[in-house]
Amino acid sequence: MRPAVPKDDDRDCAWGEAASGVRFGLRAPARDLEAGSTILLELSCENRGLTPIWVFGFNASYPRSLKVSPPKPDRAYIRVSFGDVNVLHPPEAFVRIQPGEIRTTGLDLSFAFDRRGVGGFPVAFAYEQVRAATMVRAWAPLDGRVPLTGVADIAVHRARSLHEAGIDDRVEAHLDGLLQSGDPSTVEQLRALGPGGAAFAARRVARVLAGGTEAMLGWRALDALE
């Protein structure tokens, strides 16, 4: 089941339901996204309460990590959250948001979508509680729930650079088949395609950190480049 997406005219931001006077919103890039391009989503936090709050992840100068979980039977969207919940963080990890104020940060998900190829991907962000190491009282919902944004739909298209190099959908599928089967002619066929063959192999190498078949394609593409 998708988290609620209240109607809102704030630049197409997918807002979630408010929890203890605070709500989070997610906005997908307005431009068309290509496979292998930078995929940066905008995360917003709005304080609708009457008192200031301290939240994690909105200070650009403080390092943080992201945790990405694929869709599951009980939710059709990709779940993104901060991966720093098991660490005690210093005061500079938090920002103070005044009543009526909205703070925004960017979520670079390029590393995750490099492995997913092309298609449509629903994404929602979950703000899990982060602990402070000092007297800062990190915000958390009073009822203990994990607040969610609405669902932002991301469409990733095939890489224009491959098409411009003569690698259309048919050729790309053929080359994937060669890599998957371990065909000994793969290197020669890639070489015959010139820069397009090299660009195709380089994009497949980016998938070596994925799982299953995607990782296998990446490693075989690396072998071909070598």
N, C-alpha and C positions, 0 to 999 in steps of 0.2 A: 504494500500500500504506500502511495506517495504521501510525503508530508504536505500539509495544507499550504496552498498558495493563495493568500488573500489578494484580491484585485488591488492594484496600486499603480498610479500613473507616474511613479518616480523612475523615469527612464528605463522602464521594463525590468526593474529589479524584482527578482522572485523572493518576496519576503515570506518568512515563516511566521507561525503564531507567536505572539508575545508570551514570555515566561517571566513572571515577577517583574513586569514593567520593561522588559528588554526584548528586542527582537533582532534577528539576523537576516540579512538578505544576500542573495548571490546573483551576479550579473555575468552572462556569457559575453565574449567579445562580439562587437557589432560587425566586424569584418568577416569575410569568408576565410575559413581555416583550411590549410592544406596539410596533408600528411607530412610529418617531419618539421612543421613550422612551430613557432612559439605559441603555446596555449596558456594564456594568462586570464584568470577569472578574477572578478572584483568582489571582495567580501566586505559587507557593511554591517555595522552594529549601531543600533539606535537605542538610546536611553529614553524611554517614555515614562520613567518613574519620576519621583520627586527628590531623589537624593543622588549624588555622584556615585559612580561605580568604577571599579578597577577591572579591566579585562586584559587577557593575554593575547599576544599574536599581532597586535596592531602597531607595534613599535618597529619601524623599518630597520633600525640600527641594532636590534637584538636578534641573534640567530634563532631559528626555529625549524622544525621539520614537519613534513606532512605525511599523513597516513591515508592510503587509498585502498578501499575495499570494493571488490567487484560486486555486481548485482547478485542477489540471493533470492531463493524462492519466496521469501516474505517481503521483499522490496525489489522493485524493478530498476532502481537507480544506483549509480556509483556513489558510495558514501565517502566523503572526504572529511578529515579532522586533523587537528594538530597532534603530532606524535610525541608530545613532550609532557604527558600527564604523569609520568612516574618520577619526575625530577622536581626538587624544590627550587623555585626560581627567585632571583633577586628582584628588588623593586624596579629596576630599569626594564624588566621583562613586561611590565604592565603599563597601560595608559589609563588616564583618568578621563572618563566621559561624563560630562555634565548633563543634567536634565534637559531634554529637548535636543541634544547634540547627536550627530551621526559621525562616526569615524570609519574610515575605509582603508583597506589594505589589499594587496594583490596576492593571488595564489597561483604560482607557476606550476602547472600540471603537465608540462611538456614531457617530463620523464615518464609519466604514466601513459600518455596517449601515443608516444612513439611506438609502444608495443601493441597497440590496439588497431592500427591500420586506419581504415576509412569507415564511415558510417555515422549514424546518429547515436548520441550518448546522453542520457539524462543524468545529471549530477546534482547532489545536494550536500551541503556542509553541515556537520554536527559539531556544536561547541561543547566539548567535554571539559569538565572542571579541571583547572590547573592550579597547583598549590604554590603558595608564596613562602619564601624562606624567612621572611621578616614580619613586621607588624602590618604590612599591606594586607588588607582583607580582600582577597580575590573574589570577584562576583561569582555566584552560583545560584540557580533557581531554588527558591525555598522548598519546593515540592520534590527536589532531587531529580527532576527530569533532565534529559539531554536536549537542549533546544536545537531545532533544525531550521535551516533556511527552506525556502521553496525549492522547487526543482528547476534548474536551468538546463535547457536543451542545447547541446553542442553538436554541430554538424561538421565533420571532417571530410574533405574531398581529396581526391587523388592529387598527387603532386604535379603541379603545372610544369615543373622543370623536366619531369620524365616525359610528359607528352611532347614538350618542345624538342626533346632529344629523340623522338621517334618511338618511345615506349608507351604504346596505348594499352588499353585494358586487356586485349587479347594477348599481346606480347608479354605483358606483366604476368598474366596467368600461366602462360607457357613457361616462363623462366622460373616461376615458383614451383611448377611441376618438376622441372629439371633439378632444382635444388632438393626438393623433397625426395626424389627417387635416387639422388646421388649419381645422376647420369654423367658418364665420363666426358661427354661432349660439352658440358656446361661452360668450361673455361673458353673453349673456342667460339661458342655461340655468343658469349658475353663480349669477347674481343671483337667479333664481327660487328657488333652494334656500336663500337667506338665509345665516345664519352657517355652515351646513354646507358651502355652496359655497365660501365664503371659506376655511374650514378645509381643505377638500380641496386647493384651489389652493396654499395656504401649504405644505402637506406636500409637494406635488409640486415646489415651488420649491427645497426642500432637496436635490433631486437634480441641480442644475445642475452640480455638480462631478463627476458620474459620466460615464461614457462612452456613446457611441452613442445609442440610443433613449431611455434614461433621462434623459440630459442634455437632449435635445430636448424631452421632456415638461416638464422643469423650466423651460426658457426660455419655452416657450409658456404655461405656467401663470403665469409672471411677467408676460408681456405681458397676459394676461387680468386679472390683479390691477390692473395699471396702468390 
